[in-house]
Structure formats: C-alpha cells, structure tokens
C-alpha cells in the first residue's frame, strides 16, 4: 500500500510514547495533497469459471427450476458465494439484510396430507413461494458462509501482523466475515471482508482499526456520541494512531477518507483528535488485562 510521507509522519515520532499532537499536525499538513475520491481497500473476488451451484443454508443443493432461477441471479449479480437463505433464517443465524438487498422468489409444490386437516382433499397439490437472499446481501452470518471456494482466491500478498493480531484478540471484539466493512452497533459486531481480499496487510489493519474505534465508542464502553461526519473522522484518525504504534504510516486512502469527512464536518481535525486518543488509550488497556 502506498504510504504518504511515511518518513515525515512516523519515523520522527517516538513510537513507545507516541506524540499524538505531532502526528495529528503532520496528518493535517498532508491532507491538502490527498485525493478527494475514496475507494475501499478490498476487492471482492468472483469465481474464475462457472457460477457455483446454489446451496441452501444447510448445504443442501437447490433443484429443478429453483436451481435455475438462483443460478441465473448469481450469474447476473456475479455473487461469489453459493449459499442462499430466507431473511428469517439469516436472523436466526445472527445476520441481517444489507441495504438494497435483492431477493429471488422461489417456489415448491406441496402435496396435502390427511394430517394437515382442513377441507381440502388429501393428495391435492398446491404451490408455495418465498424469497431467498444470497449471503453477499447478508451481513453478520457465521464465517463459514463467507468462505470462498478454493478456486476463488484473494490478491493480498502480505502475511498477517502478529502484534496487531494479538492486539485485536486482546480486545475480545467479535469479528465476523462479510463483503463490506462496518460496525453493527445492535449486535456489537465488527464485520470485515476476508484478509485475502485486501490489497495489503496494512490496508486490512487500517480498516479493522477504523471499525474497532467505532466499537470502543459503544454505550457499554466509552459511550461517546457525535455527528456522523465527526464519528468517521474520529474512527479514521484513531486508526491512524493505532497503526502508528507499530510503525505504519497513514496511507493515501486514509488521508482521502479524512479529507472527505472533514469536508462534511464543522469541527476541525485537531478538535476531534482528543476523542480519537481516548479510544486508542481505552483499547490499549486490554493489552494489560
């Protein structure tokens, strides 16, 4: 991942006693050079060959016309995952629908039996239908649903960072797999794409640190409330601070993200730095427990 001013932003700061004021000042000076456009640091891979045969939540394959319907939808949307399920089933598994999720209506034939009661004749066949969603349109499901088939790989060339991995484990934050990065306040979970999907280890940990800062500000922890723009600035600035403790400079993507949200905020960067420092300090206490 390209680093902006790494020697100026990080190497002149004593990392064992990080000078957050100096780091904030250096980030502020670098912001005018940051691009206004921001893009995510991960890329969701797609199957290299045919779309996989659709599966139910319990790994049973769909058959007949339903298989064809779901296969066609997966081909059109380029879903990388084979599993489909109803909204109700997703909720039972701890997941939730993403905004603008598109379901597919499928149907089946049921034959009436004597045990079903009612006035209808036994053996009468009738249709039932319901809507299912590909797991790409669902967040917060168990990690196994987001595991890609072996033929679908990521592009991250880096190894994991042992210190940062241990840091995240120490917080006991619940991280679940998804195809977007977000913090779900209601379920108190951090959703992250697979490590392999990111362009680099630094990009992965910058994203994870951003969501971890959001997590730290939950009412059960620091209980801090600000506007949306200010919240995003605090989370990204806190991520910069966390990564700086292991010698990783803010990236061009992080600076772009900060510049974007600062433009939507009436509060200057320096005034939000204190809240970011508070979150980082709170998270660092987990290492001592």
C-alpha positions in Angstrom: 0.0 0.0 0.0 1.4 3.4 -0.9 2.3 5.5 2.1 2.2 9.3 2.1 5.0 11.0 3.8 5.9 7.9 5.9 9.3 9.2 6.9 7.8 12.6 7.9 4.7 11.2 9.7 6.1 8.3 11.6 9.8 7.9 11.8 10.4 11.2 13.6 7.9 10.2 16.4 8.9 8.1 19.4 6.5 5.2 19.0 6.8 3.9 22.5 5.4 7.2 23.7 3.5 8.4 20.7 3.1 12.1 20.3 -0.5 12.3 19.1 -0.4 16.0 18.8 2.6 15.9 16.4 1.1 13.0 14.4 -2.2 15.0 14.1 -0.3 18.0 12.9 1.6 16.0 10.3 -1.7 14.4 9.1 -3.3 17.8 8.9 -0.4 19.2 6.8 -0.7 16.2 4.4 -4.5 16.4 3.9 -4.4 19.1 1.1 -2.5 16.7 -1.1 -4.9 13.8 -0.6 -7.3 12.9 -3.4 -11.0 13.7 -2.9 -12.1 10.3 -4.2 -12.1 7.4 -1.9 -12.3 3.7 -2.8 -12.4 0.7 -0.5 -9.1 -1.1 0.1 -10.5 -4.6 -0.7 -11.8 -6.2 -3.8 -14.4 -8.9 -3.7 -13.2 -11.8 -5.9 -15.5 -13.6 -8.3 -15.5 -17.2 -9.5 -13.0 -17.7 -12.2 -15.1 -20.1 -14.1 -18.8 -21.1 -13.8 -21.1 -19.7 -11.1 -21.3 -22.3 -8.4 -24.4 -24.4 -7.9 -26.7 -22.7 -5.4 -27.0 -24.2 -1.9 -29.4 -23.9 1.0 -28.3 -22.6 4.4 -27.8 -26.3 5.4 -25.6 -27.0 2.4 -28.3 -29.0 0.6 -28.4 -28.1 -3.1 -31.4 -26.5 -4.8 -33.0 -28.5 -7.6 -35.2 -28.0 -10.7 -36.5 -24.6 -11.6 -35.3 -23.1 -8.3 -31.7 -24.1 -9.1 -32.0 -22.4 -12.5 -33.5 -19.2 -11.0 -30.8 -18.8 -8.4 -28.1 -19.8 -10.8 -29.3 -17.1 -13.3 -29.5 -14.5 -10.5 -25.9 -15.4 -9.3 -24.7 -15.1 -12.9 -26.2 -11.7 -13.3 -25.1 -10.3 -10.0 -21.7 -12.2 -10.0 -22.2 -13.5 -6.5 -19.1 -15.3 -5.3 -21.0 -17.4 -2.7 -23.2 -20.4 -3.3 -25.5 -20.2 -0.2 -29.0 -18.7 -0.2 -31.4 -18.3 2.6 -34.6 -16.5 3.8 -34.4 -13.4 5.8 -35.9 -15.3 8.8 -33.2 -17.9 8.6 -30.5 -15.2 8.4 -31.8 -13.6 11.5 -31.8 -16.9 13.3 -28.1 -17.3 12.3 -27.3 -13.8 13.6 -27.3 -12.0 10.3 -29.3 -9.1 8.8 -30.2 -7.8 5.4 -28.0 -5.1 3.8 -29.5 -2.0 2.4 -30.9 -2.6 -1.1 -30.6 -6.3 -0.8 -32.2 -8.1 -3.8 -34.1 -11.3 -3.1 -35.1 -14.1 -5.5 -38.6 -15.6 -5.4 -38.6 -19.4 -5.5 -41.4 -21.9 -5.2 -42.1 -25.5 -4.4 -45.1 -27.9 -4.7 -46.6 -29.4 -1.6 -49.0 -32.3 -1.5 -51.7 -32.1 1.1 -51.8 -35.0 3.5 -54.5 -36.1 5.9 -52.5 -34.9 8.9 -52.8 -31.3 7.6 -56.5 -31.1 8.3 -58.9 -28.6 6.7 -61.5 -29.0 4.0 -59.1 -29.7 1.1 -58.9 -33.1 -0.4 -55.9 -35.3 0.5 -53.3 -35.5 -2.2 -54.2 -32.1 -3.6 -51.0 -30.4 -4.9 -50.5 -26.6 -4.5 -47.7 -24.1 -4.9 -45.9 -22.2 -2.2 -43.3 -19.5 -2.7 -40.9 -17.5 -0.6 -37.9 -15.1 -1.1 -34.3 -16.1 -0.5 -31.1 -14.0 -0.5 -27.6 -14.7 -1.4 -25.2 -14.3 1.5 -23.5 -11.5 -0.4 -26.6 -9.5 0.5 -26.5 -10.5 4.2 -24.1 -9.3 6.9 -23.2 -10.9 10.2 -23.6 -14.5 9.3 -21.3 -17.2 10.7 -17.9 -17.0 9.0 -18.3 -20.3 7.1 -20.9 -18.8 4.8 -18.3 -16.2 3.6 -15.6 -18.8 2.9 -14.8 -18.7 -0.8 -14.3 -21.9 -2.8 -10.7 -22.8 -3.3 -10.7 -21.7 -6.9 -11.6 -18.2 -5.8 -8.6 -16.6 -4.3 -7.6 -13.1 -2.9 -4.9 -10.8 -4.0 -3.3 -9.9 -0.7 0.4 -10.7 -1.0 1.3 -10.0 2.7 1.4 -12.1 5.8 -0.6 -11.2 8.9 1.0 -8.9 11.5 1.5 -10.8 14.7 1.4 -7.8 17.0 -1.8 -6.4 15.6 -3.5 -9.8 15.5 -2.7 -10.2 19.2 -4.0 -6.7 19.9 -7.4 -7.4 18.3 -7.7 -10.7 20.1 -7.0 -9.0 23.4 -10.0 -6.7 23.0 -12.3 -9.7 22.6 -14.2 -7.8 19.8 -16.4 -10.2 17.8 -15.3 -10.0 14.2 -17.5 -11.7 11.6 -16.9 -12.1 7.9 -18.7 -10.0 5.3 -18.2 -8.4 1.9 -18.2 -4.9 3.4 -16.6 -3.3 6.4 -18.8 -2.0 9.1 -19.6 -1.9 12.9 -23.0 -3.2 13.8 -24.0 -1.4 17.0 -27.1 -3.5 17.6 -25.3 -6.8 17.6 -22.0 -5.3 18.8 -20.0 -6.9 16.0 -17.3 -5.8 13.6 -17.9 -7.0 10.0 -14.8 -7.3 7.8 -14.0 -8.8 4.4 -11.5 -11.6 4.3 -7.9 -10.7 4.9 -7.1 -12.1 1.5 -9.4 -9.7 -0.3 -7.3 -6.6 0.7 -4.6 -5.2 -1.4 -2.1 -5.4 1.5 -1.9 -6.2 5.2 -1.6 -2.5 6.1 -4.9 -1.9 4.2 -6.6 -4.7 6.2 -5.4 -3.5 9.6 -6.3 0.2 8.8 -9.8 -0.9 8.0 -10.0 -3.2 11.1 -8.7 -0.5 13.3 -11.3 2.0 12.0 -14.1 -0.3 12.9 -12.5 -1.1 16.3 -12.5 2.6 17.1 -16.3 2.7 16.4 -16.6 -0.4 18.7 -14.8 1.4 21.5 -17.3 4.2 21.5 -20.4 2.0 22.1 -22.6 3.0 25.1 -21.3 -0.1 27.0 -17.7 1.3 26.7 -16.8 5.0 26.2 -20.4 6.0 25.4 -19.4 8.9 23.1 -21.9 10.4 20.7 -21.2 12.8 17.9 -22.5 13.5 14.4 -21.9 11.1 11.6 -19.1 13.1 9.9 -17.3 13.6 13.2 -17.7 9.9 14.1 -16.0 8.9 10.8 -13.1 11.4 11.3 -12.6 10.1 14.9 -12.6 6.5 13.7 -10.1 7.1 10.9 -7.9 9.3 12.9 -7.9 6.7 15.7 -7.0 4.0 13.1 -4.0 6.2 12.0 -2.9 6.4 15.7 -3.2 2.7 16.3 -1.2 1.8 13.2 1.4 4.4 14.0 2.2 2.5 17.2 3.6 -0.3 15.1 5.3 2.0 12.6 2.7 2.1 9.8 2.2 5.5 8.3 -1.2 6.8 7.3 -1.9 5.8 3.7 -3.1 7.9 0.8 -6.5 6.1 1.1 -6.8 7.1 4.8 -5.9 10.7 4.1 -8.6 10.8 1.4 -11.1 9.4 3.8 -10.3 12.0 6.4 -10.4 14.8 3.8 -13.8 13.6 2.6 -15.4 13.5 6.0 -13.8 16.7 7.3 -15.4 18.5 4.4 -18.8 17.4 5.8 -17.9 18.3 9.4 -17.9 21.7 11.0 -15.3 20.6 13.6 -11.6 20.8 12.7 -9.3 17.8 12.8 -7.4 19.0 15.9 -10.6 19.3 17.9 -11.5 15.7 17.2 -8.1 14.2 18.0 -8.8 14.1 21.7 -11.7 11.7 21.2 -9.5 9.5 18.9 -6.7 9.4 21.5 -9.3 8.5 24.2 -10.4 5.5 22.1 -6.9 4.3 21.4 -6.0 4.6 25.1 -9.1 2.7 26.0 -8.2 -0.1 23.6 -4.6 -0.3 24.8 -5.8 -1.1 28.3 -6.9 -4.5 27.0 -3.2 -5.4 26.5 -2.6 -5.1 30.2 -5.5 -7.3 31.3 
